[in-house]
Structure formats: structure tokens, C-alpha cells
Amino acid sequence: MATPKKGRNASAQSKPGRSLALILIAIAALTGGMFASGHTKPRLGIDLAGGTSITLRAVPEAGNEAAINKTNMDTAVSIMERRVNGLGVSESEVQTQGRENIIVNIPKGTNSEQARKQVGTTAKLYFRPVLATEIAGGTGTASPSPSPTGSPTDKPSGKATDKPEATDKGSASPSASASTQGRAVTDALKAEATPSASASDKGDKASPSPSGSGGTAEADANALQAKYAKLDCTDEKTRSSVGDGVKASDPTLACGKNSQGQWQKYILGPAEVDGTDVDKAQAVLNTQTAAGWTVTMDFTDGGAKKFANITGKLAQNQSPQNQFAIVLDGEVVSDPYVKQALTGGNAEISGNFNQQSAQDLSNMLSYGALPLTFKVDSMTTVTAALGGDQLHAGLIAGAIGLALVVIYLLAYYRGLSFIAILSLLVSAALTYTLMALLGPAIGFALNLPAVCGAIVAIGITADSFIVYFERVRDEIREGRSLRPAVERAWPRARRTILVSDFVSFLAAAVLFLVTVGKVQGFAFTLGLTTLLDVVVVFLFTKPLLTLMARRPFFANGHKWSGLDPKSLGAQPPLRRTRRPVDPKEA
């Protein structure tokens, strides 16, 4: 049994160069990939790069204060996270604070402005039929006439179809007189307000309107049209309050921008489809036709029936009452028109989209429906100055700690410290390149807690070297020469290192799973550097020590090598002597 064991040990000792070559190739490949991708620095979090911090407060609907609960708040956080991450913003933080507040931190960077706008747009998403619309150039007229262009192509939303074919939007049908249109809107509003309509929605048997109800409905319709005539969507204060307190089942007023950047005002009917009825939406570049960028929508089973029903009704109307408005936070983000009922459970909105506007709309459709309404309590710009000062102080502390570790290694391990310092440099190179590459790959961003995790990792890595070096020195104290001492010490040191790193990695994994925000950055970095410690010790430190053990400086136990048998108190092996045999025993 001894011969095969020696053979295996000899083989292990004779090919340490393979392991060293492997890790050096890995470093070269990661470095090359870093420069090839153009990401030569890690992405920075909001505390280091600056950004925007938004505080949102949940506002319950009248008589429904119980809606502000942990379940709905967690759901809102999840939707907001997906909405921001859908724009590719890295290291965004969305977390609850107290019972009714949500804090959103958006780092400065690509698409951060679009994310800031969309996070602030936190109301529920509805699909409402358009009853009237016109350009909002201040105080309008009482008659809901179409926009001055006479064509619905002003909106970038284009038309909605149930198949990917896109055609240019034709001009609107010749508009009727103002009085005729006003009458049509009044009739539509009265129809929405009649008890028979509401009864059908609830599945109750419709009953004839009581006397006088028609007059009340007409009065309400006239009042809404009067407000519409005075509505000035160019005023920000007016826009922020339009539609406040209106139920989904009631008609409302709304504002929105067309493709020319002009504000447009609307009278909208009751919500027919809720944002939760949209299963999926995405921006698609249609290369088959001249449609360009389009937005496709897939509905849930219930949403498909609702959408087929409303589009079937709208298709029978004249412009603009053949349009439906996609309303988010009281603002119309799109108002496509339909020519026929869309019954396939999916639809495509096409028009004058570019990539950004198509992606914005698809994100709103996918992540727009929140279980609560939120108001922006505060919005502040976070500068990187404070974080930069803290990072500077942290790096100084890290440098001092690293210097103390190096001094200790030099004083205690002498020549062995050369191997330890090289191992630390290899670990640092792997950590830096991986952090730079993980930024664009998974959205990892370096924040202050992550820097702390990297500093803590210095001690973990140094601890692994010390465990192995002490095992080798123990073998030398027992009278073995260096080369066999290196190989005999490795199995015991390896077991200790693996157990220690496993405990550290397990702690980092649990911390990452049960925490949110910046603490996850600390946990992720700690876990990453712990894995790299195993890689460096196995593929660099041990093979390098095996090679150095062949050098006379270390093999002969030079007093500055850190492996001098005399300095370690080693005793020469005691030879076993035979005890004289007693003749009587013989």
C-alpha cells in the first residue's frame, strides 16, 4: 500500500504548475473580458455614485383604510422593484419604512430619470373608453370637439390590433358639429350612470330607471362637461389634482401628452379593464412591416373577456369614441383606437413609437397595477460626496488593516510571507475583475457595505494561509523535512479551511436571503470572496508552496525562510533502540 501512496504524492508534487497555469489563465481571461466589454470599473451604488431618494406614502381609498397592510405593502414593493429593474437600473433599492411608507433609492446612471418618473407614478392602471378629447391650450370650449388636427395620429400610441400587422392610422372621420358631439357625450355619460348599466355589471336584473333619474344623470353629465371645458392641463397643479377621489366605476377627466408634446384633455368613461388583467407586455421591434416599435399585450383569461367586450363596443363608434385610454395615476399614457373587437386575448399597440417610448409603455402595462395608491412625500437628490468621504475613510482603514497583516506575516513567517502576499494579490485581482464584470451581467453595484465585506475578506483569506502554514510547521517540528511536510500537512489544513469557509459562506448566504438593501451588498461580497478564498488556496497557495519547497532557501530551512527547524524547536527523530532480552524470558 505504501508504494501507490508515494506514487500519488510524487505525481501531486511534480505537477503544481498545472494549477498555477489554470488560475493565471483564468485571471487573464477575466481581465481580457473586462477590457473587451468596456467595463473596467465596478458599478457604484447610490451612496457612492449619488442618485435620487423618493419617499412614498400609501393613501387609502375612502372607507378602505384596512387596505394598508403588510401584504399589500410587500406587493407594492415587489411591483416597484420589477418596474425599476425593467429599465435596467442597477442597485435600486425599494423597501418599506414603518407601516405606510416606501423608500425608493435610484442610483444615478442609465435610465435613472425614466425610473424616477415611473416610480413616482404609483396609482392603479385602468383602461377607460374615451368619450371626448381635445388639445388643452388653456381654457377650452364646452363642446368636446376632436383635436385640431382632426386625426388621432397625434398620440404616439397608434392603433390596437389583435395581430402583428400595423398600418398607418387614417384620418378621423368627418367630425360632427359641436352641439351634436356634446349631445353624444351627454348621452354616453347618461348611459354609464343609469341603474340598468350598473346592474348589469353586478349581474343583477336590470330595472327601469326611476322617474327623475335621467334628469340627475344629465345634470351630472353636464357638470362633468363644464369641468372639462374649464380644465387646463398645461397647469401642473391642475393636472396633479384631476381625477382625485374618482372611483374606477365613475366617469372622470384626465390629461395626457401627444407625440408633439402638447397636453391633451379627456373625458373618460368608467374603467372597463384593470391593470391586473394584463398578464404581460413588452416592446417589440416589428421588422416585417413599417410599424417599427410596437407594444404587445397578453391578457389574463378574465382580462381577455373584458378587453374583447370593450373593444367590440368601441369599434362601433365614431372617433374619438372608438378609442380607449390607458390611464396611470390620472394621466393618459396612450389612447389607441380600434376597428374591430380584439378577441384573441392579446393585442398590439403600434404608432409613432421609438424604442424608449415603447419600453416605457410596456413597463407601465406590465408593472403599473399597484394594490394601493401612493403619494410622493419627498424626493431628494443624494450626492456622492458623503459616500465618497466614507469610502475614502474605509479604504484608509482597509489599507491600514492590510499593512498590519503584511507586517505580521513578515515578522512571523518571514520567507513564507512572500507566498501569502502573492496569494492576497491574486485574490484581489480575481475579486476586482469579477465585480467589474458582474455589474453589467447581473446588476451588481458596489456600495459601502460591499466595500466592508471585501475588507473583512482580507482576514478570512489570511486565516486560510495561516492554517496551512502552521500545519506545515507542525510537521517540521515532528522531525520531517519540508517536501513531505508540505504534502502531509495539506489534507488536515484543507479540511480545516473548507469547514471554516463553509461556515463563512453559509452566514453570508443566510444574511443575503433575510435582508434587503445595502446589507445584501455586504453579504454578496462576503460570499463571493469566501468562494474565491477556496479557489486561491487550492489553485495558487498550495501549488506555489509545493514549488518553493524544492528551492534550497526553503528546503534547507534558512533562518529567514520561516521554516528553520531550530527556530521551530524541532527535535531529530528518535531512533528506536532494542531493549536487552532477559535470558529468563527467552
C-alpha positions in Angstrom: 0.0 0.0 0.0 3.0 2.3 0.6 4.2 2.3 -3.0 0.9 3.6 -4.6 0.7 6.3 -1.9 4.2 7.5 -2.7 3.4 7.5 -6.4 0.3 9.7 -5.9 2.3 12.1 -3.7 5.1 12.2 -6.3 2.6 13.0 -9.0 0.9 15.7 -7.0 4.3 17.3 -6.2 5.5 17.1 -9.8 2.6 18.9 -11.4 1.8 22.0 -9.3 2.5 24.1 -12.4 -0.8 22.9 -13.9 -2.8 24.5 -11.1 -0.8 27.7 -11.3 -1.3 27.9 -15.0 -5.0 27.4 -14.7 -5.6 30.2 -12.2 -3.3 32.6 -14.2 -5.2 31.8 -17.4 -8.5 32.5 -15.5 -7.2 35.9 -14.4 -6.0 36.7 -17.9 -9.4 35.7 -19.3 -11.4 37.8 -16.8 -9.1 40.8 -17.3 -9.5 40.5 -21.1 -13.2 40.2 -20.8 -13.3 43.3 -18.5 -11.4 45.4 -21.1 -13.3 43.9 -24.1 -16.7 44.8 -22.5 -15.5 48.3 -21.7 -16.5 47.9 -18.0 -13.1 48.4 -16.3 -14.6 49.6 -13.1 -17.3 48.2 -10.8 -20.6 49.9 -10.8 -21.2 52.1 -7.8 -24.3 52.2 -5.6 -26.3 55.3 -4.7 -24.2 56.0 -1.6 -21.1 56.2 -3.8 -22.4 57.4 -7.1 -25.3 59.6 -6.0 -28.9 59.5 -7.2 -32.5 60.1 -6.1 -34.2 59.0 -3.0 -38.0 59.0 -3.0 -40.4 58.6 -0.1 -43.8 57.4 -1.0 -46.8 57.3 1.4 -49.7 54.9 1.0 -53.1 56.7 0.8 -56.1 54.5 1.4 -59.3 54.9 -0.6 -62.3 56.3 1.3 -63.7 53.8 3.7 -60.9 51.2 3.0 -58.2 52.1 5.5 -57.6 48.4 6.2 -56.1 48.1 2.7 -52.8 49.5 4.1 -51.4 46.2 5.4 -48.2 44.2 5.2 -49.4 42.0 2.3 -50.3 45.0 0.1 -47.2 46.9 1.0 -45.0 44.0 0.2 -46.8 43.5 -3.1 -46.3 47.2 -3.9 -42.6 46.9 -3.2 -42.3 43.9 -5.5 -44.0 45.6 -8.3 -41.9 48.8 -7.9 -38.7 46.7 -7.9 -39.7 45.0 -11.2 -40.7 48.3 -12.7 -37.4 49.9 -12.0 -35.3 46.8 -12.8 -37.3 46.6 -16.1 -35.5 49.8 -17.1 -32.1 48.3 -16.4 -31.3 50.4 -13.3 -28.7 48.7 -11.1 -28.6 48.7 -7.3 -32.1 50.3 -7.0 -33.5 49.9 -3.5 -37.2 49.6 -2.7 -38.1 48.9 0.9 -40.9 49.6 3.4 -40.3 52.1 6.2 -42.9 51.9 9.0 -46.5 51.0 8.3 -47.3 53.2 5.3 -44.1 54.4 3.7 -41.9 53.0 0.9 -38.4 54.3 0.3 -37.1 54.1 -3.2 -33.4 54.8 -3.9 -32.4 55.1 -7.6 -28.7 55.5 -8.3 -27.5 58.0 -10.9 -26.9 56.3 -14.2 -28.5 54.9 -17.3 -32.3 55.2 -17.3 -32.4 56.6 -13.8 -34.5 59.6 -14.9 -37.1 57.3 -16.5 -37.1 55.1 -13.4 -37.6 58.1 -11.2 -40.7 59.2 -13.2 -42.2 55.7 -13.3 -41.7 55.0 -9.6 -43.4 58.3 -8.8 -46.3 57.2 -11.0 -47.8 54.8 -8.5 -51.6 54.7 -8.9 -53.6 51.9 -10.3 -53.7 51.3 -14.0 -57.0 51.3 -15.9 -58.3 51.0 -19.5 -61.1 53.6 -19.9 -63.1 54.4 -23.1 -62.6 57.9 -24.5 -65.7 60.0 -24.6 -64.1 63.3 -25.7 -60.7 64.8 -26.2 -59.1 67.9 -27.4 -55.8 69.9 -27.3 -55.5 71.6 -23.9 -54.4 75.0 -24.7 -55.8 76.6 -21.5 -59.5 77.2 -21.0 -61.3 75.2 -23.6 -64.8 75.3 -25.0 -67.7 73.4 -23.6 -68.1 71.3 -26.7 -65.8 68.2 -26.8 -64.6 68.6 -30.3 -61.7 66.4 -31.6 -58.1 67.7 -31.7 -57.4 70.5 -34.2 -55.5 68.1 -36.5 -58.7 66.1 -37.0 -56.6 62.9 -36.8 -55.9 60.6 -33.9 -52.3 60.2 -35.1 -51.2 62.9 -32.7 -50.8 60.3 -30.0 -47.7 58.1 -30.2 -49.8 55.0 -29.3 -51.1 54.2 -32.8 -53.8 51.7 -33.2 -54.5 48.5 -31.4 -54.8 45.3 -33.4 -55.2 41.7 -32.5 -52.5 40.6 -34.9 -49.0 41.9 -35.6 -50.0 43.7 -38.8 -49.6 47.5 -38.5 -50.9 50.1 -40.8 -50.8 53.9 -40.8 -53.6 55.4 -38.8 -56.0 57.1 -41.2 -57.5 60.4 -40.6 -60.5 60.7 -38.4 -64.0 60.6 -39.8 -65.5 64.0 -40.5 -66.4 65.4 -37.2 -69.9 66.4 -36.3 -70.9 69.8 -35.1 -70.0 70.8 -31.6 -73.6 70.6 -30.4 -74.0 67.2 -31.9 -70.8 66.0 -30.2 -71.8 67.5 -26.9 -75.1 65.6 -27.1 -73.3 62.4 -27.9 -71.1 62.7 -24.9 -74.0 63.6 -22.7 -75.9 60.5 -23.9 -72.8 58.3 -23.2 -72.4 59.7 -19.7 -76.1 59.2 -19.0 -75.9 55.6 -20.3 -73.0 55.0 -17.9 -74.8 56.5 -15.0 -78.2 54.6 -15.4 -79.1 52.0 -12.9 -79.6 49.4 -15.6 -75.9 49.7 -16.6 -74.6 49.3 -13.1 -77.0 46.4 -12.5 -75.7 44.5 -15.5 -72.2 44.9 -14.3 -73.1 43.3 -11.0 -75.1 40.6 -12.6 -78.4 41.9 -11.1 -81.5 42.1 -13.0 -81.9 45.5 -14.7 -84.8 47.6 -13.7 -86.3 50.6 -15.4 -84.8 53.9 -14.3 -87.0 55.7 -11.7 -88.5 58.9 -12.7 -86.1 61.8 -12.4 -83.0 59.6 -12.6 -82.5 60.6 -16.2 -82.5 64.2 -15.2 -79.9 63.6 -12.5 -77.7 61.7 -14.9 -78.0 64.5 -17.4 -77.2 67.1 -14.7 -74.1 65.0 -13.7 -73.0 64.8 -17.4 -73.5 68.5 -17.9 -71.5 69.2 -14.7 -68.6 67.0 -15.9 -68.6 68.7 -19.3 -68.5 72.1 -17.6 -65.4 71.0 -15.7 -63.9 69.6 -18.9 -64.4 72.9 -20.6 -62.5 74.7 -17.8 -59.8 72.1 -17.4 -56.3 73.4 -18.1 -53.9 70.5 -18.5 -51.0 72.8 -19.0 -51.1 73.7 -15.3 -49.1 71.2 -13.2 -51.2 71.8 -10.1 -54.4 71.2 -12.0 -53.0 68.0 -13.6 -52.0 66.6 -10.2 -55.5 67.0 -8.8 -57.6 65.9 -11.8 -59.4 62.7 -11.1 -58.7 62.7 -7.4 -61.3 60.7 -5.4 -62.9 59.3 -8.6 -63.9 55.7 -8.4 -63.0 53.2 -11.1 -66.7 52.8 -11.8 -67.3 56.5 -12.5 -66.5 58.7 -15.5 -63.6 61.1 -15.0 -61.4 63.7 -16.5 -57.8 63.1 -17.4 -54.7 64.7 -19.1 -52.0 63.3 -21.4 -49.4 64.4 -23.8 -49.4 63.7 -27.5 -46.5 63.0 -29.8 -45.9 66.7 -30.4 -45.5 67.3 -26.6 -48.9 69.1 -26.4 -51.1 68.5 -23.4 -54.4 66.9 -24.3 -57.5 66.7 -22.1 -60.1 63.9 -22.0 -63.5 62.9 -20.7 -63.2 59.1 -19.9 -65.9 56.6 -19.2 -65.8 54.1 -16.3 -62.8 51.7 -16.2 -63.6 48.6 -18.2 -60.2 46.7 -17.8 -57.9 46.8 -14.8 -54.1 46.8 -14.9 -54.1 43.5 -13.1 -55.8 42.0 -16.2 -52.6 42.5 -18.2 -50.5 39.3 -17.9 -47.5 40.5 -19.9 -46.5 43.4 -22.1 -43.2 44.0 -24.0 -41.7 46.4 -26.5 -41.1 44.7 -29.9 -39.3 45.9 -33.0 -41.5 44.8 -35.9 -39.2 44.3 -38.9 -41.9 42.6 -41.0 -43.8 45.9 -41.7 -43.2 49.6 -41.4 -44.8 49.7 -38.0 -41.4 50.0 -36.3 -41.5 49.7 -32.5 -44.8 48.3 -31.1 -46.1 47.2 -27.7 -47.7 43.8 -27.4 -50.0 42.9 -24.6 -51.2 39.5 -23.3 -54.2 39.4 -21.1 -55.3 37.0 -18.4 -58.4 34.9 -19.1 -60.7 37.3 -17.3 -58.9 40.3 -18.8 -59.2 38.9 -22.4 -63.0 38.7 -22.0 -63.2 42.2 -20.6 -60.9 43.6 -23.4 -62.9 41.8 -26.1 -66.1 43.2 -24.7 -64.9 46.9 -24.6 -63.1 46.8 -27.9 -66.3 45.3 -29.5 -68.3 48.3 -28.3 -65.7 50.9 -29.2 -65.3 49.6 -32.8 -68.9 50.6 -33.5 -68.3 54.2 -32.5 -67.0 57.2 -34.4 -63.8 59.0 -33.4 -62.8 59.7 -30.7 -65.3 57.4 -29.0 -63.6 54.4 -30.7 -60.5 54.9 -28.6 -59.6 53.6 -25.2 -57.3 55.4 -22.8 -54.6 53.7 -20.8 -54.6 55.7 -17.6 -51.9 55.6 -14.9 -52.1 58.0 -11.9 -54.7 60.0 -13.6 -52.6 60.6 -16.7 -53.3 59.1 -20.1 -50.2 57.4 -21.3 -51.7 56.0 -24.5 -55.1 56.3 -26.3 -55.1 53.8 -29.3 -58.3 53.3 -31.4 -59.8 50.0 -32.5 -61.6 49.0 -35.7 -62.9 45.6 -34.5 -63.3 43.5 -31.4 -60.0 42.1 -30.2 -60.9 38.6 -29.0 -57.6 36.8 -29.1 -56.5 37.5 -25.6 -53.7 39.7 -26.9 -53.2 43.0 -28.7 -50.6 45.1 -30.3 -50.3 48.9 -30.0 -48.5 50.5 -32.9 -47.8 54.0 -34.0 -45.1 56.6 -33.7 -43.1 54.8 -31.1 -39.4 54.9 -30.6 -37.5 52.3 -28.5 -37.7 54.4 -25.3 -41.4 55.3 -25.5 -42.3 51.6 -26.4 -40.3 50.3 -23.4 -41.8 52.9 -21.1 -45.3 52.0 -22.1 -44.6 48.2 -21.8 -43.2 48.7 -18.3 -46.2 50.7 -17.2 -48.5 48.0 -18.6 -46.5 45.1 -17.0 -45.8 46.7 -13.6 -48.4 49.5 -13.3 -51.1 48.0 -11.2 -50.4 48.5 -7.5 -52.7 47.4 -4.7 -52.5 50.8 -3.1 -52.4 54.5 -4.2 -49.2 56.3 -3.2 -48.3 60.0 -2.9 -44.8 61.3 -3.1 -44.0 62.8 0.3 -40.4 63.8 -0.5 -37.9 63.5 -3.3 -34.2 64.3 -2.6 -31.1 64.2 -4.7 -28.3 62.2 -3.0 -24.8 63.4 -3.7 -21.8 61.1 -3.8 -19.8 63.5 -1.6 -20.7 61.9 1.7 -20.4 58.4 0.4 -17.1 59.3 -1.2 -15.7 60.6 2.1 -16.9 57.4 3.8 -15.3 55.3 1.1 -12.1 57.2 1.4 -12.1 56.6 5.2 -13.0 52.9 4.6 -10.2 52.4 2.1 -7.7 54.0 4.5 -8.9 51.7 7.2 -8.6 48.7 4.8 -5.1 49.8 3.8 -4.1 50.1 7.5 -5.5 46.6 8.2 -3.8 45.1 5.1 -0.5 46.7 6.2 -0.8 45.3 9.7 -1.5 41.8 8.2 1.6 42.1 5.9 3.8 43.3 8.8 2.6 40.4 10.9 3.3 37.9 8.1 6.8 39.4 7.5 7.7 39.3 11.2 6.3 35.8 12.0 6.5 33.9 8.7 9.4 35.7 7.1 10.0 33.9 3.7 6.6 32.3 3.8 5.1 35.8 3.8 6.1 36.1 0.1 3.7 33.3 -0.7 0.9 34.8 1.4 1.3 38.3 -0.2 1.2 36.9 -3.7 -1.9 34.9 -2.8 -3.6 38.1 -1.5 -2.7 39.9 -4.7 -4.2 37.1 -6.8 -7.4 37.1 -4.6 -7.6 40.9 -5.1 -7.3 40.6 -8.9 -10.0 38.0 -9.1 -12.3 40.0 -6.8 -11.9 43.2 -8.8 -12.4 41.7 -12.2 -15.4 39.8 -11.1 -17.0 42.8 -9.5 -16.4 44.8 -12.7 -18.0 42.1 -14.9 -20.9 41.3 -12.5 -22.1 45.0 -12.9 -23.4 44.7 -16.4 -24.1 40.9 -16.1 -26.4 40.8 -13.0 -26.7 44.5 -12.0 -24.2 44.2 -9.1 -23.2 47.6 -7.7 -20.5 48.4 -5.2 -21.7 50.2 -2.1 -20.2 51.0 1.3 -21.3 47.7 3.0 -19.9 45.8 0.0 -16.6 47.5 0.5 -16.7 46.5 4.1 -17.3 42.9 3.0 -14.3 43.0 0.8 -12.2 44.3 3.7 -13.4 41.6 6.1 -12.4 39.1 3.4 -8.8 40.0 3.8 -8.8 38.5 7.3 -10.6 35.4 6.0 -8.1 34.9 3.3 -5.1 35.5 5.6 -6.6 33.0 8.1 -6.5 30.2 5.4 -2.8 30.8 4.7 -2.0 30.8 8.4 -3.9 27.5 8.9 -1.8 25.8 6.2 1.5 27.3 7.2 1.0 26.2 10.8 0.2 22.7 9.7 3.5 22.6 7.7 5.4 24.0 10.7 3.9 21.3 12.9 5.1 18.6 10.6 8.6 20.1 10.6 8.6 20.2 14.5 7.9 16.5 14.4 11.2 16.0 12.5 10.1 15.8 8.9 11.8 17.5 6.0 10.0 20.3 4.1 8.7 18.5 1.0 7.0 15.6 2.8 5.8 18.1 5.4 4.1 20.2 2.8 2.2 17.2 1.4 1.3 15.6 4.8 0.1 19.0 6.2 -2.2 19.7 3.3 -5.1 17.1 4.0 -5.5 18.3 7.5 -5.2 22.0 6.6 -7.6 21.5 3.6 -10.3 20.1 5.9 -10.0 23.0 8.3 -10.0 25.6 5.6 -13.1 24.1 3.9 -15.1 23.9 7.2 -14.1 27.5 8.1 -15.0 28.8 4.6 -18.3 26.8 4.5 -19.4 28.4 7.8 -18.5 31.9 6.5 -20.3 31.3 3.2 -23.4 29.9 5.0 -23.6 33.0 7.1 -23.3 35.2 4.1 -26.0 33.3 2.2 -28.4 33.5 5.1 -27.7 37.2 5.5 -28.3 37.8 1.8 -31.7 35.9 1.9 -33.1 37.5 5.0 -32.0 41.1 4.5 -32.7 43.9 1.9 -30.9 46.9 0.6 -27.3 47.7 1.3 -26.8 44.8 3.8 -27.3 42.4 0.8 -24.3 44.1 -0.8 -22.2 43.2 2.3 -23.5 39.6 2.2 -22.9 39.1 -1.5 -19.3 40.4 -1.4 -18.5 38.3 1.7 -19.9 35.2 0.0 -18.0 35.9 -3.3 -14.7 36.5 -1.6 -15.1 33.4 0.6 -15.5 31.3 -2.6 -12.5 33.0 -4.1 -10.5 32.1 -1.0 -11.1 28.4 -1.6 -10.0 28.8 -5.3 -6.9 30.8 -4.4 -5.7 28.4 -1.6 -6.3 25.3 -3.7 -5.0 26.5 -7.1 -2.4 29.0 -6.1 -1.2 28.9 -2.5 -0.7 25.2 -2.1 0.9 24.6 -5.6 3.2 27.6 -5.1 4.4 26.3 -1.7 5.0 22.9 -3.3 7.3 24.6 -5.9 9.0 26.7 -3.2 9.7 23.6 -1.1 12.1 22.5 -3.9 14.2 25.6 -3.6 17.2 25.3 -1.3 16.3 28.5 0.5 13.1 26.8 1.9 14.1 23.1 1.6 17.3 23.6 3.7 15.4 25.6 6.4 17.2 29.0 6.0 16.7 31.1 9.1 14.8 33.7 7.1 12.6 31.2 5.4 10.2 30.8 8.3 10.8 27.1 8.2 14.0 26.8 10.1 13.7 23.6 12.2 15.9 25.0 15.0 13.7 28.2 15.3 10.7 26.0 15.4 12.1 23.8 18.2 12.2 20.7 16.0 13.9 17.6 17.5 15.7 15.0 15.4 13.7 11.8 15.0 14.4 9.4 17.9 15.7 6.1 16.7 14.1 3.1 18.3 16.6 1.0 20.4 16.2 -2.6 21.2 15.6 -3.5 24.8 18.0 -6.2 26.0 16.3 -9.6 26.1 16.3 -11.2 29.5 17.6 -14.8 29.3 14.9 -15.9 31.6 12.3 -14.6 29.2 14.0 -16.3 26.3 
